[in-house]
Amino acid sequence: MFSTLISTFIFKDYWRKVYLDHKNKIVILLYIIPTLLLSCIVNILIKKPIYNKLYALFDIKKEAIFWPLWFLPIVLIVGSFAEEFIKVVPILLNKTLLRQKIDIYFSALLAGFGFGIGEIWYLAYRLSKTQPQYASGFTNLILLWGFGGERILAVLLHIILTGIVGYGFVLNQPLKYFFFAVLLHSLVNIPAGLYQMKKIHVLMCVVLIIIIFGLLLSYFVSIDENMKKKKGYTMIDEAITIY
């Protein structure tokens, strides 16, 4: 809940200032709600079956600590491709069935946001089932702040990556920017993967993620500024608040 509220507050402040006419609040809400299910769908129906096939094909155990180093890039690329692919679905629906009722670039940001929030709920549910000892107690609540902080960063990451794909749609180069987003997604996940394999210390993992995320954020800001300068993307009066 903490991660959801903070992520929503950050993004609300962002969209309050940009692109959309404030009269589209209902359309935005109806667009976001289905995207909340995407993380659950991709993890259960796509990633899990593919990973199980890979484990069986290479005769590798599911636990990351037992993976050979060469297996990590395969897992990262498969996972990144699946997640970025399913996040494109609402963008395409907006572009076709909805006839771009929402700006195509902003619809990409919304898809990333919805996916990220849904991922918080999905992972929190999994954690409550696989490690129920963390579900109560003040000490465990403190420990879960780390999970909450990491999830906020993940939501922002999904917004950025899907925003890059949306930028590709605006430039009529969707495939190029889609595969670029997949590559960046895989790159960001390398430190976490190495940590799960017990190849690096948790502090090294955090430092690497912060560095990579910082570079990615810098690139996204430049894209976002370009979008604001493009004709037809009008800044909303800052007095208007979208709730």
Secondary structure, DSSP 8 states (H G I E B T S, - for coil): -HHHHHHHHHHHHHHTTSSS-GGGHHHHHHHHHHHTTHHHHIIIIIIHHHHHHHHHHHT--SSGGG--TTHHHHHHHHHHHHHHHHHHHHHHHHHTTT-SSS-HHHHHHHHHHHHHHHHHHHHHHHHHHH-GGGGS-HHHHHHHHHHHHHHHHHHHHHHHHHHHHHHHHHTT-HHHHHHHHHHHHHHHHHHHHHHHTTSS-HHHHHHHHHHHHHHHHHHHHHHHHHHHHSTT-----TT----
